[in-house]
Amino acid sequence: MRIYGGHDYYDCVLGYGADPTVVLVRKNEAIDPKLVNTPQSINLDLYEDHHRLRFNGYGSSYMKRIYVVFCDKVYFGVEITRDLVPLYFWQADKLCAWVASQKGMELKASHSYWGDWKKKHRVEDYFEVISAPADLREFMIANRYAIVLKKEVAGRHEPECWMNPHGLKKLGFAKALDPYTAYQELSMWVGGVLAGESPKMVRITDNKVLIENHGFDNVFSFRGPRIK
């Protein structure tokens, strides 16, 4: 697989060989949060009902949720800013251990807004990797996306949403998905699933178009400028 646009942590695997016919273009394309709630992509917002975490910090400490749709799986993480320094966690044990080492901090899971009020949730439940729902998968395929990043932003009601980003390294996403597995899943998704949805090749039969595509026109021929 060939990758264009920015750099990310799984690019290191490119040195072990690549299929030149499989191409991933990363654009860091931002989507208007208002459009994310349209019926076409409604499942990008369903995780408001996912297992929630309650974080009680102090001073300048606060937590924001992160969702990464990587091919056909959804990964959940959190960003905790402590004294203006962001820390990223993708495993429950790492997060719980860090919170336990801090004074005046508390972390626990709470029920979802629309779920079973009597059901008790664990912190581990929040980080559970799930398969992308059918309509989210269809949204990814229809728009030819391999990665979707959704991140809460301090001071804003609507989260940021990015399509095919190349900033997962900064978020510590390698702790959730190692570079070799990430590269392999991207190759299968781009070269298999998305390739299967590619538009059919158009065969050009117009002689004028064919001649121009081969470098001939009224000014230049194959060997150089035409002699008048």
N, C-alpha and C positions, 0 to 999 in steps of 0.2 A: 504494500500500500504506500502510495506517495501522499505526503501531507503538505499542504500549503497554508500559510497564514499563521504568524506568530510561532511560539515555542511552548511546549508543555512537557511534563515529567515523563510521559511514555514515549517521547520522540527518541529516547536513547536506544530503543529497540530497532530503529530504522537501520542501524549499522549492521544488523544481522541478515540483511537481504529484504527485498520488497517486491511485491507484484506491481509492476508499472501500470497495469490496467485498472487497478483499484485506487481511486483518488478521493481524498477527504479535503475539503476546503473549509478552513476555520475563518469565520468572519467577525466573531464577537458581536453578533447582531443583536441589538437591544430591541425588545418588544414593549410597546406601550402597555403598562399594567392594566389599563382599561380594556384593551383588546384581549387580554388573557382570560377574562371572565365571559367571553362570548361562548355560545354553545359549541363552536368548533373546537375549542381548547379548554373546555370547562374543567377537565380533570387536572389541569395544572394548578387549580385552586382547591382541589378536594382535600388536600392535606391539612387544611385548617381544622379538619375533623380527625386528624391523625392523633395518636397518643401524644399528649402534651407534656411538657416539662415546666416545672415551676422553679425558678431560680431566684433566691434571695441573696443579694450581694450587699455591698456597702460602698460608699464613696462613688468612684467613677466606674464601678464594675457593673456590667450588664450583659445579657445574653441575647443573641439573635439566632434564629433557625436558618438552616441552609438545606436545600433539596437539590440533588443532582440526578437527573434522568440520563443514565448512561446506556445508550442503545435501548434495551427493553427492560431495564431494571431501575428502580428508584432507591437512591441512597440518602440517608438522613444524617445531618451533622449539625453542630452548633459552633458559633463563634462567640467567645467570651472576651470582652475587652476589659483589661485590667490596667488602670493607669495609662490609658491611651494605647496600650499594646494589645493587638488582637491575638488570641490563642484559638486553635481549631481542634475539635475533637470529633472523631468518627466511630469511637467505641465507647460503650457504657463504662467499662472498667477503668479506662484511662480518665474519663471525665469525673467519675466518682472519686477516684484516688486523688485527683487534683483538688477537687472541692474539699475533700476531707483534710487536705494539708493546709487549707486556708482558714484563717480565723474569721468568724462572723459570717460564714457562707452556709447556705443550705440548698439542697437540690432534691427534688422528689417529683414523681410523675403524678399527674392528675387525670381525671376523666375527661373525655372529649365533650364538646358542647352538646352534640346531638346523639351521642352514644348511650351506652348503658350506664346510668348514674351509679349503679351499685357495683359495677365491675372495677376491680382494683388493677391499676396499671403499674408496671415496673419501669425503671429507667431503661432497662434492656429492650423493652418493647418499642421505645421510640427509635432506636437505632436498627431495628429489624429491616433488612433489605427485602423489598417486595417487587413483584413483577408489575410492569406498567399495565394499568387497566386497558381494556380493548380500545376505547376511544382515544386515549392518550397515545397508544401505539399507532393508531390510524393517523392521528395528528402529526406524529413524527415522520411517518412514511410519506404522507401527502405533501409535507413541506420539505422533505428530504433533510431532516435533522438527525444528527447522531448523538448530540449532547444538548441538554437543556439545563440551565442553572437558574435557580430561583433563590433569592436571598433577601431576608428582611433587612431593612435599613432604619437606623436609629432616627427618630423624629419624623418618620413618614408612615402613613397608614398603608400605602401600597408597597409591595416588595419590588425589588429589581428582578427582571427576568431577561436572561441572555440565551441566545441560540447559537450553537456551535462555538462556544467560547474556547479560549486557549489560556485561561488563567487558573486552571485547577491546581497547579503546583503551589501557587500562593495560598490556596485554601487547605493545603495538607491532604489533598484527596488521595494521595498515594497510600495513606494509611488505611483507606477503605478498599482500594483496588490497586494491586501492585502493577507496575508498568508493563510487564509481559502479558498479564491477563487482560489489562486494559487494551493493549495493542491488538491482541488476538480477537477480542470481542468487537472492537471497531472494524477490524478487517472483515470479519464474518458479517457484521451488520451492513457496512457500506458495500462490500463486494457481493453479498448474498441477498439480504432483504431489500435494500434500496436499489440494487442493480436489477432485481426482479420487477421493480416498479418503474424502471426507466422507460421513457417514451421510445417508441420504435424508431429505428434509424430511417431517415428520409433519403431516398435515392434521387440524386439530382440528374436529370436527363437533358436539361437545357444546355445546348452547346456553348452559348455565350457565357453562362456561369462557369461551366467547366473550363473554358479557355482562360477566363480571368483568374480562376483558382490556381491555375498552373503558371501564372506569371505573365500571361500574354494580354495586351490591351492595345489601344490605338497609339500609345506612346512608347511602350517597351515591349520587346520580344524576349525570347529566352536568352539570347546572346547579348542584348543591350538595346540602346535606343534605336528606334527605326530610322533609317536613312531616307530623307525626303528628296 
